[in-house]
Structures are given as C-alpha cells and as structure tokens.
C-alpha cells in the first residue's frame, strides 16, 4: 500500500499504536533469478485495522460491508486513513497493482493489495544443490514509528498467508509461508514495524547432480589414475613420467573448462563457501599432489636416492592408496554436509 493513497490522520481515538493485522499470500510465482538475487511474484497483501470514525450506527453489526474494487477502491482510499505499508524489498515499479477494500459498519477495515513485481532476495547456496531458499516479502511501515503503528498477525493471518496451488517455479518445490515480526530501524534509530513473509522453496537436485556433480566427481579420478597407471618393479617405475604428466595436464584443462561452464550458469556459486567450490578446490589439490608424487618419485627418484629403492617402492604403494582414500572421504564429506 503506497503512502500517496493515505488521505486522513491516524485513527487515534482508541489509543496508540494503531494495530494493523497483516498477512501475505503468494498468488503466483513468475520467476526466480538466483544469480541476480531477485524473484518475480504476484502477491496479495491483506491488512485489517479498526477506524471508529467509519462506524455506521444506523447499521447492525451483522450488516454486509461496503465493498470497493479497482478504481473505486483507490478513490475511497484517498478519503480514509490507510496504513503506510510498503514492500521494502520491491525492486522498481510494480508490473501490476490492484486494490480491494471492505468497510464494515463497526469501523473495521480490510484492504487487499494485489501486486505483481520483482523483489530482492538473499540467496544462500552454502548447501547447494540441496539448498532451501526463502522468498521474502518485506512489509514495512514507512514514515511512522512503532509507537504509532504496529504490524501484527494472528491465526487468521497465518491461515491467509500461503502459496496457491498454481504457484510453481521450474526446478523448485514450493513449501509453506512463514510470518515473522522484525522491526526495522528508521531515522535516528527509531524502530518501525516490519513483518517478513517468507515462502520456502526447495531446490530439486536431480538435473544438477547429473550435470555438475557427476563430472566433478569423475574429474577426481584423473589424478588418481595418473598414480594407479604406473607400476614399479625393483624400485624402478615402468611408465614414463611424460605420459602421466600429460594425463594430469589434460585433467587440469578439463577441470578449468568445467569450472568456467558451472560459474557461467550459476554465477552465485563463484563467491562464498559451498559444495561446488570445495569440490573444485579438491580437484586442483588432487591434481597438484599427483603431479608432485609422479615427478618426485618417477622422474627424480628422490625417495630412492635418500632411502633406497625398497623404501621408495613401499612408500609409493602407500601413497597410491592413501591419497585416493583421503580424496574420496573429503568428497563424500562435502556432499554429506550439504545434504544434512
């Protein structure tokens, strides 16, 4: 509800603050751009409050309310007091906006604002691809302190605040809506009423696991193969170092190409700590370790020169299995931490 539709003073005859009951329903979800940190949705913001100046003593309490919609509602809203509530995280102008208004003979007022717009959202991909995001509508009182207008919600607002059956986003499962009171600080640190309506959506990981994580895990086998393919007899390696180094360098280019592809599609993954970044780091580390092991053992025979051929042979056998076990345990740990 925008400030320019508020046309009267606060209904303070019942004392302050004026209590406004608020709920938010998600009518439709039109898109979610996690890279840009925005989602587009059609939402219904419902507010209810009491203004005794609008009482009609001549009507009974059970009389039907006066009902206004669209232009008639906007015209009536200019004549009465309306809570100056805005969607603080709305980005840009609304693509569509409409109002419905009911005024009861008791002085109770119910305003329904249906708006289609883009909204900012904080995206947390720490548990990607098993992550859950919260699409939030930040309803905040604009310009009036908490001591004058408060936003509240009870069971009727909780029942109203839900996602419709038609609300759907490709690649995501739509969950429930949660309401939370979280006052914001205005000028001079004066608190203002704010309610966060959060719709939980859960990522469907199937396609992502197939297109990102299977190649990431498969690329971990490249440095391991560079160690397993070699063999040692009487302390002498049988495969030329040049061939194994070629395998490692080829694996490096494969990981770089996969890195570029993933971050081009999921820009949001490039920053912060998440499963994809951990697996990429593990890939680079495994390639570096395999390169060091092959050059120091196979090319320069460093261990043999220091401790003899037998020690080099036994040390290589240990590393040939110890390094893969460590790599696989770390990879499984990263995936399990994201899943739990």
C-alpha positions in Angstrom: 0.0 0.0 0.0 1.7 3.2 -1.1 1.8 6.4 1.0 0.1 8.5 -1.6 -3.3 6.7 -1.0 -3.4 7.7 2.6 -5.8 10.6 2.9 -6.6 11.1 6.6 -5.0 11.3 10.1 -4.3 8.4 12.4 -7.4 6.8 14.0 -6.1 7.5 17.5 -9.4 7.6 19.3 -8.7 4.1 20.6 -5.1 4.9 21.6 -1.8 4.3 20.0 -0.3 2.4 18.4 -2.8 1.5 15.8 -2.7 -2.2 15.4 -2.8 -3.5 11.9 -3.2 -7.2 11.2 -1.2 -8.2 8.1 -0.9 -11.4 6.0 0.7 -12.1 2.7 -0.4 -14.8 0.2 1.6 -15.8 -2.8 -0.8 -16.0 -5.7 1.7 -16.8 -8.5 5.4 -17.2 -8.9 6.7 -15.9 -12.2 10.4 -16.5 -11.9 13.4 -16.8 -9.6 16.8 -15.4 -10.8 19.2 -16.6 -8.1 22.2 -15.0 -9.9 20.6 -11.6 -9.8 19.1 -12.2 -6.3 15.5 -11.4 -7.4 12.2 -13.2 -7.8 9.0 -12.1 -9.6 5.7 -12.9 -7.9 2.1 -11.9 -7.7 1.2 -11.5 -4.0 -1.9 -10.4 -2.0 -1.0 -8.2 1.0 -4.0 -8.1 3.3 -4.3 -5.5 6.1 -7.1 -5.2 8.7 -7.5 -2.4 11.3 -10.2 -0.5 13.2 -11.2 3.0 12.5 -14.2 4.1 14.6 -14.6 7.2 12.5 -16.1 4.9 9.8 -18.7 3.4 12.1 -22.3 3.4 10.8 -24.6 3.4 13.9 -27.6 3.0 11.7 -26.5 -0.4 10.5 -26.4 -3.6 12.6 -23.0 -5.3 13.3 -24.0 -8.1 11.0 -24.7 -5.9 8.0 -22.7 -6.6 4.9 -19.6 -4.4 4.4 -19.2 -1.7 1.8 -17.1 -3.2 -0.9 -14.9 -1.3 -3.4 -12.6 -2.6 -6.1 -10.1 -1.3 -8.6 -10.6 2.5 -9.3 -13.5 2.8 -6.8 -11.2 1.4 -4.1 -8.4 3.8 -5.0 -10.8 6.7 -4.9 -12.1 5.6 -1.5 -8.6 5.0 -0.1 -7.8 8.7 -0.7 -10.6 9.7 1.7 -9.7 7.5 4.7 -6.6 6.7 6.7 -4.6 3.8 5.3 -1.5 2.2 6.9 1.6 3.4 5.0 2.9 -0.1 4.4 5.3 -0.7 1.6 7.1 -3.7 0.3 10.6 -2.5 1.2 12.4 -5.1 -0.9 10.4 -4.4 -4.1 12.8 -3.7 -7.0 11.5 -1.0 -9.3 7.9 -0.2 -10.2 5.2 -2.8 -10.0 4.2 -4.5 -13.2 0.6 -4.6 -12.0 -1.3 -3.3 -8.9 -4.9 -3.5 -7.8 -6.9 -2.9 -4.6 -9.9 -4.3 -2.9 -11.5 -2.6 0.1 -14.1 -3.5 2.6 -15.5 -1.2 5.3 -17.8 -2.7 8.0 -20.4 -0.9 9.9 -18.4 -1.5 13.1 -15.5 0.6 11.7 -13.4 -2.5 10.8 -11.5 -2.0 7.5 -10.0 -4.7 5.3 -7.6 -3.8 2.5 -6.4 -6.3 -0.1 -3.5 -5.1 -2.3 -2.6 -7.4 -5.2 0.8 -6.6 -6.7 3.0 -8.1 -9.3 6.6 -7.0 -9.1 10.2 -8.1 -8.7 11.6 -8.5 -5.2 15.1 -8.7 -3.9 16.1 -11.9 -2.1 19.2 -13.0 -0.2 20.4 -16.3 -1.8 22.4 -18.7 0.3 24.0 -21.5 -1.7 26.2 -23.0 1.1 24.2 -26.3 0.8 23.9 -26.3 -3.0 22.4 -28.4 -4.6 20.4 -29.5 -1.5 19.6 -25.9 -0.5 16.4 -24.2 0.5 15.8 -20.6 -0.3 13.3 -18.1 1.3 11.4 -15.8 -1.0 10.6 -12.9 1.3 8.1 -10.0 1.1 9.3 -7.3 3.5 6.2 -5.4 4.6 7.3 -2.3 6.5 5.5 0.8 7.8 7.0 3.8 6.0 7.5 7.0 7.9 5.7 6.2 11.2 7.4 4.8 14.3 6.4 1.6 16.0 4.8 3.7 18.8 2.2 4.9 16.3 1.5 1.9 14.0 2.3 -1.7 14.7 2.0 -4.7 12.4 0.7 -7.9 14.0 -0.6 -11.3 12.8 -2.8 -13.9 14.4 -4.2 -17.3 13.3 -6.4 -15.7 10.6 -3.3 -14.1 9.0 -1.3 -17.3 9.3 -4.2 -19.1 7.6 -4.3 -16.5 4.8 -0.6 -16.5 4.3 0.1 -19.4 1.9 1.1 -20.2 -1.6 -1.6 -21.0 -4.1 -1.7 -24.3 -5.8 -0.8 -22.5 -9.1 2.4 -21.1 -7.6 5.2 -23.0 -9.2 8.9 -22.5 -10.2 10.7 -24.8 -12.5 13.4 -26.8 -10.7 12.0 -25.9 -7.2 9.4 -27.4 -4.8 7.2 -24.8 -3.2 6.7 -25.1 0.6 4.8 -23.1 3.2 4.8 -19.4 4.2 6.2 -18.2 7.5 5.4 -14.8 9.1 7.9 -13.1 11.4 7.9 -9.8 13.1 11.2 -8.0 12.7 11.1 -4.2 13.5 13.4 -2.1 11.3 15.3 1.0 12.3 14.3 4.3 10.7 15.8 7.8 11.0 17.6 8.4 14.3 17.3 4.7 15.1 13.6 5.0 15.7 12.0 1.5 15.3 9.4 0.9 12.6 7.0 -2.0 12.4 8.0 -4.7 9.9 6.7 -8.2 9.1 8.6 -10.6 6.9 6.5 -13.1 4.9 8.9 -15.9 3.8 8.0 -18.6 1.3 10.3 -21.6 1.5 11.3 -23.2 -1.8 13.5 -26.3 -2.0 15.8 -27.0 -5.0 15.2 -30.2 -7.0 18.8 -31.5 -7.3 18.4 -34.3 -9.9 19.5 -32.5 -13.0 22.2 -30.5 -11.2 23.7 -33.6 -9.7 23.8 -35.2 -13.2 25.2 -32.1 -15.0 27.6 -30.7 -12.3 28.4 -33.2 -9.6 28.9 -36.3 -11.6 31.5 -34.6 -13.8 33.1 -33.0 -10.7 33.5 -36.4 -9.0 34.6 -38.1 -12.3 37.3 -35.5 -12.7 38.7 -36.5 -9.3 39.6 -39.9 -10.9 42.1 -38.2 -13.3 44.9 -37.5 -10.8 44.2 -40.9 -9.2 44.6 -42.7 -12.5 47.9 -40.9 -13.0 49.1 -42.7 -9.9 47.4 -46.0 -10.4 48.5 -46.5 -14.0 52.2 -46.5 -13.1 53.8 -49.6 -11.7 57.1 -50.2 -10.0 59.5 -53.2 -10.2 62.6 -53.4 -8.0 62.3 -49.8 -7.2 62.1 -48.7 -10.9 59.0 -47.2 -12.4 57.8 -48.7 -15.7 55.7 -45.9 -17.2 57.4 -42.8 -18.5 56.7 -39.6 -16.4 55.9 -37.6 -19.5 52.9 -39.8 -20.3 51.5 -39.4 -16.7 52.1 -35.7 -16.6 50.1 -35.4 -19.9 47.2 -37.1 -18.2 47.4 -34.6 -15.3 47.7 -31.6 -17.5 44.7 -32.8 -19.5 42.8 -33.2 -16.3 43.7 -29.7 -15.3 42.2 -28.3 -18.5 39.1 -30.4 -18.1 38.6 -29.0 -14.6 39.1 -25.4 -15.8 36.6 -25.9 -18.6 34.1 -27.4 -16.2 34.8 -24.5 -13.8 34.0 -21.9 -16.5 30.8 -23.7 -17.5 29.5 -24.0 -14.0 30.2 -20.4 -13.0 28.8 -19.1 -16.2 25.5 -20.8 -15.4 25.5 -20.3 -11.6 27.2 -17.0 -11.0 26.1 -17.0 -7.4 28.3 -20.0 -6.7 31.5 -18.1 -7.5 31.5 -16.4 -4.1 31.5 -17.9 -0.7 31.9 -21.4 0.7 29.7 -24.0 -0.9 29.9 -27.6 -2.1 30.9 -26.8 -5.7 33.8 -24.5 -4.6 35.0 -27.2 -2.2 35.0 -29.9 -4.9 36.8 -27.7 -7.4 39.4 -26.9 -4.7 39.7 -30.6 -4.0 40.2 -31.3 -7.8 43.0 -28.8 -8.1 44.7 -30.1 -4.9 44.5 -33.7 -6.1 46.0 -32.8 -9.4 48.8 -30.9 -7.7 49.5 -33.8 -5.3 49.5 -36.3 -8.2 51.9 -34.1 -10.2 54.3 -33.8 -7.2 54.2 -37.5 -6.5 54.9 -38.5 -10.1 57.7 -36.0 -10.6 59.5 -36.6 -7.3 59.1 -40.4 -7.4 59.1 -41.3 -11.1 61.3 -38.6 -12.7 63.8 -37.7 -10.0 63.6 -40.9 -7.8 64.1 -38.6 -4.7 63.0 -41.2 -2.1 65.2 -43.9 -3.7 68.2 -41.5 -3.6 67.6 -40.7 0.1 66.4 -44.1 1.5 66.9 -46.7 -1.2 64.8 -48.4 -3.9 62.8 -50.6 -1.5 61.7 -47.7 0.7 60.6 -45.8 -2.5 58.6 -48.8 -3.7 56.8 -49.3 -0.4 56.2 -45.5 0.0 54.7 -45.3 -3.4 52.3 -48.2 -2.7 51.1 -46.5 0.4 50.5 -43.2 -1.3 48.8 -44.9 -4.3 46.0 -45.9 -1.9 46.2 -43.4 0.9 45.7 -40.3 -1.4 42.6 -41.8 -3.2 41.1 -42.7 0.2 41.6 -39.2 1.6 40.2 -37.6 -1.6 37.1 -39.8 -1.7 36.4 -39.3 2.1 36.7 -35.5 1.6 34.4 -35.5 -1.4 31.8 -37.6 0.5 32.1 -35.3 3.5 31.4 -32.2 1.4 28.3 -33.8 -0.2 27.0 -35.1 3.2 27.5 -31.7 4.8 25.4 -30.1 2.1 22.7 -32.8 2.3 22.2 -32.8 6.0 
